[in-house]
Amino acid sequence: MLNSRELRIILLLQEHDLSGEELATLLATSRRTIIRDIARINALLADEKIGSIESIKKYHLLILNTANFNQLLTKFNNESNLVLFYLLIHPNITLAELMEKTFLSRQNILNCVEKINRQFQRVLKISLRPRIGTTVKVQHISKVDVLAALILDNRPLITSQLKQLDWQLDPLLPAKLVRDALPERLFDYLTEAQFNAQILACLLVAPQSIATTTNALATQLMSTGLDASVVTTLALFFDAKITLLNDLTMRQVHATIEATKIHYTLDSLNHDFTEEIFNHLCRSSMFPTFVPASLSEQIRYLKIQNPFAFDFAFDLAQKLQQDFDAIQIDADYIALYVLHAVETPAARNVRTLMYATRQSVANINKMIITEQVPNMTIEMVFSKEQLTTRLDYTDYDLIIGNGLHPNDLHLPVHFDSTFNGVINQDELDRLKNLSSESYIQENLVNFFPASHFIHLDGHYHHANQVLQAGLDSFESQGLLTHEAVTALIAREAAGNQLILNHVSIPHASARLVDAYEVFAIAFDDELKIDDRQIYLMLIVLANQNRPDSGQVFGYIYTKLKNLKPVQLKQLNTHQSLLTELTEN
């Protein structure tokens, strides 16, 4: 049986190939542990006749039997959902009782608990308490909310468990009674399937109810013959939903957004954005939704590419959570709304010269490239003489070759990219990266002069001590303003750090002459941030008046993402770091 870390390895390798170092970084563990995990996974994949994880330069997941693979993932998810189901419908339950009800081993149950705690770390905490049993503590929302979401997403599994429990109570009658008693406005934000899942969840947790209520909904339901504990649970749950919706106002959401925007250049977050966030909060108040674990890697990449949008979303989510404590507010969901609302600025055109041996194929490639990479303008040449002439009179950001290998031209020309035939997706992705890289690469020496690098002597126990010492040194030299130092320290203290492959990237927007200013702090001690080993700090200030202020982060990502820890440790001088950041 897979443990939660092994399952995450499989899910990550489904997205793309990764090295052992990359997996160790993403999973906050050691390279040796990854090797052991891969061996265990391969043994299971072989037993189930599914495939294998191959290792050449990176780990690659080879699936030979898709049906068996999907069945394996479904089985593991079902086991976790089964454990969560029984934890939610009991105030506490022992491991022995869980084993009896789920037919799972003790170790499998512990694996499931670990997976659930990781997946829902912002929502709930499962605790194993000696002589008391296993309990679930839910934040912001209620057990009913979590159970309703579980029911909605896993109807067949829950139905089968209800049969095993010999469940007799029909939820249709209480659903109709409650539906008739609720304000119609609730159902602007609550679907029929969600409502029915909530009714069933209330019925399942009703035996835990020890509270009483005399609210209007309880009074209406008491005369229907329903059990008192059921009436109390239904009345308290839906009365809370009515209160939540009544307390939500567009004006308050707008005020919170405006208060958060003070420190950000996000003028495009207009009334439409406020309305989107308001409607999202209304839907979340009625039926909380959780970001699927399968999206974590994509969201992590989006955060690296758009850190200021995620910083704003993080701050906004915190302020909204303070205002509306009983709503589950996920900063990642808020960030997706921010990314959708912020108008993508027109990127600087990248002037590209393409040498091609076959004009018909070159025309097809030009059409494909300009559609996929809209900020790239392409001029084409078809002979060595044309190529030489163009290069003599025009400066190009990129030079690419299609067809004959450029080495056969015997020209002192560096080709940024070469490919044969019609361009494939890998080369398109490379061109997208190159098109955003060219401006940064050409100007990085101006953004990151030698005076912006410091190697700290002495011993430091915490990453924030290193950051403070480095920033103080830069400020004392007049390289950083006190305002910028304060902004950087505050951002890190908020707990929303940006970490890429063992490199901490404190960042802030500031009043700058250039587009960016980059600083680096090297140190000798072994430091960690949230249990992740850090070998270098790279500080980025972005011009607050530039609409494309996040461009540099995508550039840094492409340069650092594949470096091994031993390579990162060697970036202990300005020249070594600058070379790594500017070489192709």
PEFENHU-V398188 format. One record per backbone hydrogen bond with DSSP energy under -1.0 kcal/mol. CO is the residue of the C=O (numbers start at 1). NH is the residue of the N-H. If there is no record, write none. Layout:
co:CO nh:NH
co:CO nh:NH
This chain:
co:3 nh:7
co:4 nh:8
co:5 nh:9
co:6 nh:10
co:7 nh:11
co:8 nh:12
co:9 nh:13
co:10 nh:14
co:12 nh:16
co:18 nh:59
co:19 nh:23
co:20 nh:24
co:21 nh:25
co:22 nh:26
co:23 nh:27
co:24 nh:29
co:30 nh:34
co:31 nh:35
co:32 nh:36
co:33 nh:37
co:34 nh:38
co:35 nh:39
co:36 nh:40
co:37 nh:41
co:38 nh:42
co:39 nh:43
co:40 nh:44
co:41 nh:45
co:42 nh:46
co:43 nh:47
co:44 nh:48
co:45 nh:50
co:46 nh:49
co:50 nh:64
co:50 nh:65
co:52 nh:62
co:54 nh:60
co:58 nh:56
co:59 nh:18
co:60 nh:54
co:62 nh:52
co:65 nh:69
co:66 nh:70
co:67 nh:71
co:68 nh:72
co:69 nh:73
co:70 nh:74
co:71 nh:75
co:72 nh:76
co:73 nh:77
co:74 nh:78
co:75 nh:79
co:76 nh:80
co:77 nh:81
co:78 nh:82
co:79 nh:83
co:80 nh:84
co:81 nh:85
co:82 nh:86
co:83 nh:87
co:84 nh:88
co:85 nh:89
co:93 nh:134
co:94 nh:98
co:95 nh:99
co:96 nh:100
co:97 nh:101
co:98 nh:102
co:99 nh:103
co:105 nh:109
co:106 nh:110
co:107 nh:111
co:108 nh:112
co:109 nh:113
co:110 nh:114
co:111 nh:115
co:112 nh:116
co:113 nh:117
co:114 nh:118
co:115 nh:119
co:116 nh:120
co:118 nh:121
co:120 nh:123
co:120 nh:124
co:123 nh:139
co:125 nh:137
co:127 nh:135
co:129 nh:132
co:129 nh:133
co:133 nh:129
co:134 nh:93
co:135 nh:127
co:137 nh:125
co:139 nh:141
co:142 nh:146
co:143 nh:147
co:144 nh:148
co:145 nh:149
co:146 nh:150
co:147 nh:151
co:148 nh:152
co:149 nh:153
co:150 nh:154
co:154 nh:158
co:155 nh:159
co:156 nh:160
co:157 nh:161
co:158 nh:162
co:159 nh:163
co:160 nh:164
co:161 nh:165
co:162 nh:167
co:163 nh:166
co:171 nh:175
co:172 nh:176
co:173 nh:177
co:174 nh:178
co:175 nh:179
co:176 nh:180
co:178 nh:182
co:183 nh:186
co:184 nh:187
co:185 nh:188
co:186 nh:189
co:191 nh:195
co:192 nh:196
co:193 nh:197
co:194 nh:198
co:195 nh:199
co:196 nh:200
co:197 nh:201
co:198 nh:202
co:199 nh:203
co:200 nh:204
co:201 nh:205
co:202 nh:206
co:205 nh:208
co:206 nh:209
co:215 nh:219
co:216 nh:220
co:217 nh:221
co:218 nh:222
co:221 nh:224
co:227 nh:231
co:228 nh:232
co:229 nh:233
co:230 nh:234
co:231 nh:235
co:232 nh:236
co:233 nh:237
co:234 nh:238
co:235 nh:239
co:236 nh:240
co:237 nh:241
co:238 nh:242
co:239 nh:243
co:240 nh:244
co:241 nh:245
co:242 nh:246
co:243 nh:247
co:244 nh:248
co:249 nh:253
co:250 nh:254
co:251 nh:255
co:252 nh:256
co:253 nh:257
co:254 nh:258
co:255 nh:259
co:256 nh:260
co:257 nh:261
co:261 nh:264
co:264 nh:266
co:266 nh:269
co:268 nh:270
co:270 nh:274
co:271 nh:275
co:272 nh:276
co:273 nh:277
co:274 nh:278
co:275 nh:279
co:276 nh:280
co:277 nh:281
co:278 nh:282
co:279 nh:283
co:280 nh:284
co:281 nh:285
co:282 nh:286
co:283 nh:287
co:292 nh:295
co:293 nh:296
co:295 nh:299
co:296 nh:300
co:297 nh:301
co:298 nh:302
co:299 nh:303
co:300 nh:304
co:301 nh:305
co:302 nh:306
co:306 nh:310
co:307 nh:311
co:308 nh:312
co:309 nh:313
co:310 nh:314
co:311 nh:315
co:312 nh:316
co:313 nh:317
co:314 nh:318
co:315 nh:319
co:316 nh:320
co:317 nh:321
co:318 nh:322
co:319 nh:323
co:320 nh:324
co:324 nh:327
co:330 nh:334
co:331 nh:335
co:332 nh:336
co:333 nh:337
co:334 nh:338
co:335 nh:339
co:336 nh:340
co:337 nh:341
co:338 nh:342
co:350 nh:377
co:351 nh:397
co:351 nh:398
co:352 nh:379
co:353 nh:400
co:354 nh:381
co:355 nh:402
co:358 nh:362
co:359 nh:363
co:360 nh:364
co:361 nh:365
co:362 nh:366
co:363 nh:367
co:364 nh:368
co:365 nh:369
co:366 nh:370
co:367 nh:371
co:368 nh:372
co:369 nh:373
co:373 nh:376
co:375 nh:350
co:377 nh:352
co:379 nh:354
co:381 nh:356
co:383 nh:387
co:384 nh:388
co:385 nh:389
co:386 nh:390
co:387 nh:391
co:388 nh:392
co:389 nh:393
co:390 nh:394
co:398 nh:353
co:399 nh:416
co:400 nh:355
co:401 nh:419
co:402 nh:357
co:405 nh:408
co:406 nh:409
co:411 nh:413
co:417 nh:401
co:419 nh:403
co:424 nh:428
co:425 nh:429
co:426 nh:430
co:427 nh:431
co:428 nh:432
co:429 nh:433
co:430 nh:434
co:431 nh:435
co:432 nh:436
co:433 nh:437
co:434 nh:438
co:437 nh:441
co:438 nh:442
co:439 nh:443
co:440 nh:444
co:443 nh:446
co:443 nh:447
co:444 nh:448
co:447 nh:518
co:449 nh:452
co:450 nh:453
co:452 nh:520
co:454 nh:522
co:462 nh:466
co:463 nh:467
co:464 nh:468
co:465 nh:469
co:466 nh:470
co:467 nh:471
co:468 nh:472
co:469 nh:473
co:470 nh:474
co:471 nh:475
co:472 nh:476
co:473 nh:477
co:474 nh:479
co:475 nh:478
co:481 nh:485
co:482 nh:486
co:483 nh:487
co:484 nh:488
co:485 nh:489
co:486 nh:490
co:487 nh:491
co:488 nh:492
co:489 nh:493
co:490 nh:494
co:492 nh:495
co:498 nh:505
co:500 nh:503
co:502 nh:535
co:503 nh:500
co:504 nh:538
co:506 nh:540
co:508 nh:542
co:510 nh:544
co:515 nh:543
co:517 nh:541
co:519 nh:539
co:520 nh:454
co:521 nh:537
co:522 nh:456
co:527 nh:534
co:529 nh:532
co:532 nh:529
co:536 nh:504
co:537 nh:521
co:539 nh:519
co:540 nh:508
co:541 nh:517
co:542 nh:510
co:543 nh:546
co:548 nh:551
co:551 nh:555
co:552 nh:556
co:553 nh:557
co:554 nh:558
co:555 nh:559
co:556 nh:560
co:557 nh:561
co:560 nh:563
co:564 nh:568
co:565 nh:569
co:568 nh:571
co:570 nh:572
co:573 nh:577
co:574 nh:578
co:575 nh:579
co:576 nh:580
co:577 nh:581
co:578 nh:582
co:579 nh:583
